[in-house]
Amino acid sequence: MSPPPRPLAPRTLASALWRDWVARLCRPMQSEGARGCAHAHRAGALPSAGSAPQRRRRRAGGLVRSCRSLGSPEALQRTWENPLNWQFQRMRRFEVNSKPISEYFGIPCENREMAKCLLTSSLSVRTKLLQTGVSLYNTTHGFHEEEVKKILEQFPGGSIDLLKKQNGIGILTLNNPNKMNAFSGVMMLQLLERVIELENWTEGKGLIIHGAKNTFCSGSDLNAVKALSTPESGVALSMFMQNTLTRFMRLPLISVALVQGWAMGGGAELTTACDFRLMTEESVIRFVHKEMGIVPSWGGASRLVEIIGSRQALKVLSGTLKLDSKEALNIGLTDEVLQPSDETTALEQAQEWLEKFVSGPPQVIRGLKKSVCSARELYIEEALQNERDVLETLWGGPANLEAIAKKGKHTK
């Protein structure tokens, strides 16, 4: 296949890929796939799996539909730039006759390296997203964080308080009791600041987040919600909080949400960003977004599906169910119900519960959290690579050598 007559500029690469995909790859591969299927039907049997060439042709057909579904070269360009997009992953893995797509497309030599980088760098890009301090969205996604911060500064009230204890457990307190600990604009900014502080806390192993005065959180302050009434403002706020809570979820700390009283709306979403959830007997979790005429916007729906499954999540969200501690425990949303309901005793019990899981050297606990986080978010190849990277930092280290020297028995 001969290359185009002149080199492609980087900004026209997406358009060329779009055109070449359809003109040079899709139609021939689809036709060959159709002939193979027709031949199988004439023979009276269409195998469920098929030969390797048949499977490749079917994958090509899927890629055709994925490519066409994007709608425009501009949409394809955004797909290249977003390593979390599933179409990108499928394109990255695809080869034709054992040749990379860039060569099959006929992209000239001077641009093949860039194309190869685009098609094969998803592993490193996705892994980098899991690194400390990396956000999901930036200016390439149309998100301008500084502009959002200036807007949120206009809505004061409450605070996010952080206490870092000597035992490696942090206590994060939502403190706006006059409004049931609802998030003001300033509190959203402070939450990001506390997350950044926790990212740099190398001695940390665990984290408990709770609300002041026996109430977890009632979501967003309505004053801020009313002021951010345009779709553009709502999406910008959503991207800001998704950035913050994703970084929170990826902290190398084992996190627990201690739910006392109500956790509603954004407060319910916040609980899903934690590794575990503990509830007192009288507490309630409720996703009230449907009654507000919206859907969860802080990533809560996606995380809820991961925690309790799609069927239960759909019931919880569409039914705006009031999940008391018993029901939440029954569907797997909470991990344990604490008997005392007063704030001090419940917090002490939550720390005792968490200490069982964070006992040990900080570097080992943090390594375990990183391994689990990568397994949850990455493809198996990437997760295994990340696991090896973590192991390399621990094998032969002080904790490993000390454990070997003790010759401890693990069957007791």
Secondary structure, 3 states (H helix, E strand, C coil): CCCCCCCCCHHHHHHHHHHHHHHHHHHHHHHHHHHHHHHHHHHCCCCCCCCHHHHHHHHHHHHHHHHHHHCCHHHHHHHHHCCCCHHHHHHHHCEECCEEHHHHHCCCHHHHHHHHHHHHCHHHHHHHHCCCCCCCCCHHHCCCHHHHHHHHCCCCCCEEEEEECCCCEEEEEEECHHHCCCECHHHHHHHHHHHHHHHCCCCCCEEEEEEHHHCCECCECHHHHHHCCCHHHHHHHHHHHHHHHHHHHCCCCEEEEEECCEEECHHHHHHHCCCEEEEECCCEEECCHHHHCCCCCCCHHHHHHHHHCHHHHHHHHHCCCCEEHHHHHHHCCCCEEECCCCHHHHHHHHHHHHHHHHCCCHHHHHHHHHHHHHHHHCCHHHHHHHHHHHHHHHCCCHHHHHHHHHCCCCCC
